[in-house]
Amino acid sequence: MQEAEFFTLSTTTAILLLVGFYGATFLMSLMIGQKKENVDGYMVSNSAVGFGLSAASMIATWVWAASFYASATSGFKYGLSGPLHYGLWGALMILFIYPFGRRFRKLAPQAHTLAEVLHARHGSSSQMIMAISNVVGSGISLMVNFTAAGALVSILSPLSFIQGVLIAGLGVLSYTLWSGFRASVMTDFAQLVAMILSAVVIIPLIFFNAGGPEMIQANWWRLDAEQANFYSTKAILEQGAPYFVAVLAYAIGNQTIAQRLFAVREDLIKPTFLTATIGYGAVVIGLGMLGLLALFTGLEPVDGNMNNIIPQMASTYLPPFGIALFFILVVGSLSSTADSDLSALSAIMMTDIYAKNIARGRPKPAHMLWWGRITMVVATMVGVIFASLRLDILVMLVFVGALWGAIVFPVIVSFYWDRVTNKAFSWSVLSAVVLFTIVRFELIPIEGAVALFYEITSSIGGGVVAGLMAFAFFRSRIAIAIGVIATAIMLPSFIGFLRDYIVLMGSLTAYGVSAVVCVAISLRNQERFDFSLLAQRVQSFHYDDTPALGKKGAEPAGEPVSARA
């Protein structure tokens, strides 16, 4: 790549863009504010969100900072197939969740969190496992989005990394704090429109300013054999397969997705998720091509940090107005997910910590709301602090998804099989997390009998993934048959081979171990669970007369609906 001085926005321009963006979203949130806030509205918009807002919110939430930076990293590392491995599998996971989502809504139509439904199904220990995993996941997601903001601001303006992180944190908190999930959904729509319009202008501009088709033809030699191969084995084993397994866990374990599932009108779940599947895939695969273009131009990431690829490409190949559009594009993407993470964390704290445990099923709405708002403030502070670590976004994404893989099978099977117990759920998740951690960080040498054990469990895990995918759309017998066949095919292929791909081995181990332990313990149980109890145990927190917030001594009129399991 020919050396070029990076164009940066002036301090005044950068601040005006940030203040303008967050100021506009803050004013939008004021328009939907309510003096008498409804707890269910604050967490899931009373489960009555329409198609347009729901689909836009799902796309905007799924298109987060990692969709830019990690997709570009994938294209830069793995060449032609990199963006496809990121965008296509992520899109399929949105499609994958809707059949299970309809089951969750049918069993517990007034739910706010998956952990809340697990409390009704199993009890406190399963609920807390799910809640804690979501707190960790959403906390890391916040950190990733604030990290992306810092990287963007530090490269494209004279402002520092920390200043960018602080501005993003305070901006997102400002418009989400008062109206919660409603503000997140409403602003997601505007943010998605801004992102799509910006992307339509930016991607072609960078492509042609970098040299267009002639540049690609002249620089094809920069790609090694694997990068030039659309069916690269390296890309599949190091990126495609681990990410596929990771986002499968995101689809089930992520409260930001579950919250939208519980918020959309029940009859609109299918069209919403189908639309989000197409929208996400189109946007993210296109953005990932910027990483592929960076590979063709010979770009070297500043400080060796892959998170700098997209900001560098924008700074080098966009005119000033294009850089301003790009600035808004990335700020909108990270903000749409960061506000979703804050809403998810507040819902978990309000429902699973306060209502179910501290208030023991008899919560006061005013107290719930303040618990949620305090959570948002604390989460923003923690996210800003940890963003200073500047961790690799793609690595963090795959790690969290793999860790969540431990809960996917126990969660899904708990809502279909009446023999699953609290003991089966808890021990399966804990066992999977321990064994995953050992192999992922190579706490012991992964060789000999140890490697063989993990390759066997990984084969089972691969069969579980295939079976769950089939179970989403076909009958249980077909899904079980596909899972068994997939395991039989993978087993001889994995032995002696998979030990060289630790990331994929760890991800599949989480699925395999959790499934084996859950099934083994559940088969010993002779009792049957009545699924109709879930709708009775999971109820709304709505009051007919909720007092205005902020008034001292205000108490709710009337009795709450019991949320005790």
PEWO-V444784 format. One record per residue. N is the residue number from 1. RES is the residue in three letters. SS is DSSP state (H for helix, E for strand, - for the rest). OMEGA is omega in whole degrees, 0 to 359 (* if undefined). BURIAL is I if it has 24 or more other C-alpha atoms within 12 Angstrom, else O. Layout:
N	RES	SS	OMEGA	BURIAL
N	RES	SS	OMEGA	BURIAL
This chain:
1	MET	-	177	O
2	GLN	-	182	O
3	GLU	-	178	O
4	ALA	-	179	O
5	GLU	-	182	O
6	PHE	-	175	I
7	PHE	-	177	I
8	THR	-	174	I
9	LEU	E	175	I
10	SER	-	179	O
11	THR	H	181	O
12	THR	H	180	O
13	THR	H	180	O
14	ALA	H	181	I
15	ILE	H	180	I
16	LEU	H	178	O
17	LEU	H	181	I
18	LEU	H	180	I
19	VAL	H	179	I
20	GLY	H	181	O
21	PHE	H	182	I
22	TYR	H	175	I
23	GLY	H	179	I
24	ALA	H	179	I
25	THR	H	178	I
26	PHE	H	178	I
27	LEU	H	177	O
28	MET	H	179	I
29	SER	H	178	I
30	LEU	H	181	O
31	MET	H	182	O
32	ILE	-	180	I
33	GLY	-	180	I
34	GLN	-	177	O
35	LYS	-	177	O
36	LYS	-	185	I
37	GLU	-	177	I
38	ASN	-	184	I
39	VAL	H	180	I
40	ASP	H	176	I
41	GLY	H	180	I
42	TYR	H	184	I
43	MET	H	184	I
44	VAL	H	179	I
45	SER	H	178	I
46	ASN	H	177	I
47	SER	H	185	I
48	ALA	-	181	I
49	VAL	E	182	I
50	GLY	-	187	I
51	PHE	H	185	I
52	GLY	H	180	I
53	LEU	H	182	I
54	SER	H	181	I
55	ALA	H	179	I
56	ALA	H	180	I
57	SER	H	178	I
58	MET	H	179	I
59	ILE	H	183	I
60	ALA	H	180	I
61	THR	H	181	I
62	TRP	H	175	I
63	VAL	-	182	I
64	TRP	-	183	I
65	ALA	H	180	I
66	ALA	H	179	I
67	SER	H	175	I
68	PHE	H	190	I
69	TYR	H	182	I
70	ALA	H	178	I
71	SER	H	177	I
72	ALA	H	177	I
73	THR	H	179	I
74	SER	H	177	I
75	GLY	H	181	I
76	PHE	H	182	I
77	LYS	H	192	I
78	TYR	H	173	I
79	GLY	H	192	I
80	LEU	H	185	I
81	SER	H	185	I
82	GLY	H	181	I
83	PRO	H	180	I
84	LEU	H	179	I
85	HIS	H	178	I
86	TYR	H	187	I
87	GLY	H	184	I
88	LEU	H	182	I
89	TRP	H	176	I
90	GLY	H	178	I
91	ALA	H	180	I
92	LEU	H	180	I
93	MET	H	174	I
94	ILE	H	178	I
95	LEU	H	185	I
96	PHE	H	189	I
97	ILE	H	191	I
98	TYR	H	177	I
99	PRO	H	177	I
100	PHE	H	179	I
101	GLY	H	178	I
102	ARG	H	177	I
103	ARG	H	179	I
104	PHE	H	181	I
105	ARG	H	179	I
106	LYS	H	182	I
107	LEU	H	183	I
108	ALA	-	187	I
109	PRO	-	182	I
110	GLN	-	182	I
111	ALA	-	177	I
112	HIS	-	179	I
113	THR	-	175	I
114	LEU	H	179	I
115	ALA	H	178	I
116	GLU	H	180	I
117	VAL	H	177	I
118	LEU	H	175	I
119	HIS	H	178	I
120	ALA	H	182	I
121	ARG	H	188	I
122	HIS	-	185	I
123	GLY	-	190	I
124	SER	H	185	I
125	SER	H	177	I
126	SER	H	178	I
127	GLN	H	183	I
128	MET	H	175	I
129	ILE	H	180	I
130	MET	H	182	I
131	ALA	H	181	I
132	ILE	H	179	I
133	SER	H	178	I
134	ASN	H	177	I
135	VAL	H	178	I
136	VAL	H	182	I
137	GLY	H	180	I
138	SER	H	176	I
139	GLY	H	178	I
140	ILE	H	178	I
141	SER	H	176	I
142	LEU	H	180	I
143	MET	H	181	I
144	VAL	H	181	I
145	ASN	H	176	I
146	PHE	H	175	I
147	THR	H	178	I
148	ALA	H	179	I
149	ALA	H	179	I
150	GLY	H	179	I
151	ALA	H	180	I
152	LEU	H	185	I
153	VAL	H	184	I
154	SER	H	180	I
155	ILE	H	187	I
156	LEU	H	177	I
157	SER	E	177	I
158	PRO	-	179	I
159	LEU	-	182	I
160	SER	-	177	O
161	PHE	H	183	I
162	ILE	H	178	I
163	GLN	H	177	I
164	GLY	H	179	I
165	VAL	H	182	I
166	LEU	H	181	I
167	ILE	H	179	I
168	ALA	H	180	I
169	GLY	H	181	I
170	LEU	H	180	I
171	GLY	H	180	I
172	VAL	H	180	I
173	LEU	H	186	I
174	SER	H	184	I
175	TYR	H	181	I
176	THR	H	191	I
177	LEU	-	191	I
178	TRP	-	186	I
179	SER	-	172	I
180	GLY	-	186	I
181	PHE	H	179	I
182	ARG	H	178	I
183	ALA	H	179	I
184	SER	H	182	I
185	VAL	H	182	I
186	MET	H	180	I
187	THR	H	176	I
188	ASP	H	182	I
189	PHE	H	180	I
190	ALA	H	180	I
191	GLN	H	179	I
192	LEU	H	178	I
193	VAL	H	179	I
194	ALA	H	181	I
195	MET	H	182	I
196	ILE	H	179	I
197	LEU	H	179	O
198	SER	H	182	I
199	ALA	H	181	I
200	VAL	H	179	O
201	VAL	H	191	I
202	ILE	H	186	I
203	ILE	H	176	I
204	PRO	H	180	I
205	LEU	H	180	I
206	ILE	H	182	I
207	PHE	H	184	I
208	PHE	H	178	O
209	ASN	H	177	O
210	ALA	-	178	I
211	GLY	-	177	O
212	GLY	H	182	O
213	PRO	H	180	O
214	GLU	H	178	O
215	MET	H	180	O
216	ILE	H	180	I
217	GLN	H	182	O
218	ALA	H	185	O
219	ASN	-	180	I
220	TRP	H	182	O
221	TRP	H	181	O
222	ARG	H	180	I
223	LEU	-	174	I
224	ASP	-	186	O
225	ALA	-	181	O
226	GLU	-	181	O
227	GLN	-	180	I
228	ALA	-	181	I
229	ASN	-	182	O
230	PHE	-	180	O
231	TYR	-	184	O
232	SER	-	176	I
233	THR	H	179	O
234	LYS	H	180	I
235	ALA	H	180	I
236	ILE	H	185	I
237	LEU	H	183	I
238	GLU	H	183	I
239	GLN	H	187	I
240	GLY	H	183	I
241	ALA	H	178	I
242	PRO	H	181	I
243	TYR	H	177	I
244	PHE	H	180	I
245	VAL	H	182	I
246	ALA	H	183	I
247	VAL	H	172	I
248	LEU	H	178	I
249	ALA	H	178	I
250	TYR	H	183	I
251	ALA	H	182	I
252	ILE	H	189	I
253	GLY	H	188	I
254	ASN	-	182	I
255	GLN	H	178	I
256	THR	H	177	I
257	ILE	H	180	I
258	ALA	H	181	I
259	GLN	H	177	I
260	ARG	H	176	I
261	LEU	H	181	I
262	PHE	H	182	I
263	ALA	H	183	I
264	VAL	E	175	I
265	ARG	-	188	I
266	GLU	H	182	I
267	ASP	H	182	O
268	LEU	H	183	I
269	ILE	H	184	I
270	LYS	H	180	I
271	PRO	H	179	I
272	THR	H	184	I
273	PHE	H	175	I
274	LEU	H	179	I
275	THR	H	179	I
276	ALA	H	178	I
277	THR	H	182	I
278	ILE	H	182	I
279	GLY	H	180	I
280	TYR	H	183	I
281	GLY	H	182	I
282	ALA	H	183	I
283	VAL	H	188	I
284	VAL	H	177	I
285	ILE	H	177	I
286	GLY	H	180	I
287	LEU	H	179	I
288	GLY	H	178	I
289	MET	H	177	I
290	LEU	H	176	I
291	GLY	H	177	I
292	LEU	H	177	I
293	LEU	H	178	I
294	ALA	H	178	I
295	LEU	H	179	I
296	PHE	H	182	I
297	THR	H	181	I
298	GLY	-	181	I
299	LEU	-	174	I
300	GLU	-	181	I
301	PRO	-	179	I
302	VAL	H	180	O
303	ASP	H	181	O
304	GLY	H	184	O
305	ASN	-	181	I
306	MET	H	179	I
307	ASN	H	182	I
308	ASN	H	186	I
309	ILE	H	184	I
310	ILE	H	176	I
311	PRO	H	178	I
312	GLN	H	179	I
313	MET	H	179	I
314	ALA	H	182	I
315	SER	H	185	I
316	THR	H	191	I
317	TYR	H	179	I
318	LEU	-	171	I
319	PRO	-	183	O
320	PRO	H	181	I
321	PHE	H	177	O
322	GLY	H	178	I
323	ILE	H	177	I
324	ALA	H	177	I
325	LEU	H	179	I
326	PHE	H	178	I
327	PHE	H	180	I
328	ILE	H	180	I
329	LEU	H	182	I
330	VAL	H	178	I
331	VAL	H	178	I
332	GLY	H	182	I
333	SER	H	182	I
334	LEU	H	180	I
335	SER	H	181	I
336	SER	H	178	I
337	THR	H	179	I
338	ALA	H	179	I
339	ASP	H	176	I
340	SER	H	177	I
341	ASP	H	178	I
342	LEU	H	178	I
343	SER	H	179	I
344	ALA	H	180	I
345	LEU	H	180	I
346	SER	H	179	I
347	ALA	H	178	I
348	ILE	H	180	I
349	MET	H	181	I
350	MET	H	187	I
351	THR	H	191	I
352	ASP	H	179	I
353	ILE	H	184	I
354	TYR	H	188	I
355	ALA	H	186	I
356	LYS	H	187	I
357	ASN	H	182	I
358	ILE	H	180	O
359	ALA	-	177	O
360	ARG	-	174	O
361	GLY	-	178	I
362	ARG	-	186	I
363	PRO	-	172	I
364	LYS	-	184	I
365	PRO	H	181	I
366	ALA	H	178	I
367	HIS	H	179	I
368	MET	H	182	I
369	LEU	H	180	I
370	TRP	H	173	I
371	TRP	H	180	I
372	GLY	H	182	I
373	ARG	H	177	I
374	ILE	H	177	I
375	THR	H	179	I
376	MET	H	181	I
377	VAL	H	181	I
378	VAL	H	181	I
379	ALA	H	178	I
380	THR	H	179	I
381	MET	H	180	I
382	VAL	H	179	I
383	GLY	H	178	I
384	VAL	H	181	I
385	ILE	H	184	I
386	PHE	H	177	I
387	ALA	H	180	I
388	SER	-	179	I
389	LEU	-	177	O
390	ARG	-	180	I
391	LEU	-	178	I
392	ASP	-	186	I
393	ILE	H	182	I
394	LEU	H	179	I
395	VAL	H	180	I
396	MET	H	182	I
397	LEU	H	181	I
398	VAL	H	181	I
399	PHE	H	182	I
400	VAL	H	179	I
401	GLY	H	179	I
402	ALA	H	178	I
403	LEU	H	177	I
404	TRP	H	179	I
405	GLY	H	180	I
406	ALA	H	185	I
407	ILE	H	189	I
408	VAL	H	182	I
409	PHE	H	180	I
410	PRO	H	180	I
411	VAL	H	184	I
412	ILE	H	185	I
413	VAL	H	179	I
414	SER	H	183	I
415	PHE	-	176	I
416	TYR	-	185	I
417	TRP	-	186	I
418	ASP	-	180	I
419	ARG	-	180	I
420	VAL	-	182	I
421	THR	-	176	I
422	ASN	H	178	I
423	LYS	H	180	I
424	ALA	H	180	I
425	PHE	H	186	I
426	SER	H	183	I
427	TRP	H	179	I
428	SER	H	180	I
429	VAL	H	182	I
430	LEU	H	179	I
431	SER	H	181	I
432	ALA	H	180	I
433	VAL	H	180	I
434	VAL	H	182	O
435	LEU	H	175	I
436	PHE	H	182	I
437	THR	H	180	I
438	ILE	H	183	I
439	VAL	H	183	I
440	ARG	H	180	I
441	PHE	-	178	O
442	GLU	-	180	O
443	LEU	-	171	O
444	ILE	-	180	O
445	PRO	-	180	O
446	ILE	-	181	I
447	GLU	-	178	O
448	GLY	H	183	O
449	ALA	H	179	O
450	VAL	H	179	O
451	ALA	H	179	I
452	LEU	H	178	I
453	PHE	H	182	I
454	TYR	H	178	I
455	GLU	H	176	I
456	ILE	H	179	I
457	THR	H	178	I
458	SER	H	177	I
459	SER	H	176	I
460	ILE	H	178	I
461	GLY	H	176	I
462	GLY	H	177	I
463	GLY	H	178	I
464	VAL	H	179	I
465	VAL	H	179	I
466	ALA	H	180	I
467	GLY	H	179	I
468	LEU	H	177	I
469	MET	H	179	I
470	ALA	H	182	I
471	PHE	H	179	I
472	ALA	-	187	I
473	PHE	-	182	O
474	PHE	-	180	O
475	ARG	-	186	O
476	SER	H	181	O
477	ARG	H	178	O
478	ILE	H	181	O
479	ALA	H	179	O
480	ILE	H	179	I
481	ALA	H	179	O
482	ILE	H	178	I
483	GLY	H	180	I
484	VAL	H	179	I
485	ILE	H	180	O
486	ALA	H	178	I
487	THR	H	180	I
488	ALA	H	180	O
489	ILE	H	184	O
490	MET	H	188	I
491	LEU	H	180	I
492	PRO	H	181	O
493	SER	H	184	O
494	PHE	H	186	I
495	ILE	-	181	I
496	GLY	-	184	O
497	PHE	-	189	I
498	LEU	H	181	I
499	ARG	H	177	I
500	ASP	H	181	I
501	TYR	-	188	I
502	ILE	H	182	I
503	VAL	H	179	I
504	LEU	H	179	I
505	MET	H	179	I
506	GLY	H	181	I
507	SER	H	182	I
508	LEU	H	177	I
509	THR	H	180	I
510	ALA	H	179	I
511	TYR	H	185	I
512	GLY	H	182	I
513	VAL	H	181	I
514	SER	H	181	I
515	ALA	H	182	I
516	VAL	H	182	I
517	VAL	H	181	I
518	CYS	H	181	I
519	VAL	H	182	I
520	ALA	H	181	O
521	ILE	H	182	O
522	SER	H	181	I
523	LEU	-	179	O
524	ARG	-	182	O
525	ASN	-	180	O
526	GLN	-	180	O
527	GLU	-	180	O
528	ARG	-	180	O
529	PHE	-	178	O
530	ASP	-	185	O
531	PHE	-	178	I
532	SER	-	179	O
533	LEU	H	184	I
534	LEU	H	180	I
535	ALA	H	178	I
536	GLN	H	185	O
537	ARG	H	180	I
538	VAL	-	185	I
539	GLN	-	179	I
540	SER	-	177	I
541	PHE	-	188	I
542	HIS	-	173	I
543	TYR	-	176	I
544	ASP	-	182	O
545	ASP	E	180	O
546	THR	-	183	I
547	PRO	-	176	I
548	ALA	-	182	O
549	LEU	-	174	I
550	GLY	-	178	O
551	LYS	-	182	O
552	LYS	-	177	O
553	GLY	-	180	O
554	ALA	-	179	O
555	GLU	-	180	O
556	PRO	-	175	I
557	ALA	E	181	O
558	GLY	-	184	O
559	GLU	-	178	O
560	PRO	-	171	I
561	VAL	-	183	I
562	SER	-	177	O
563	ALA	-	182	I
564	ARG	-	177	I
565	ALA	-	*	I
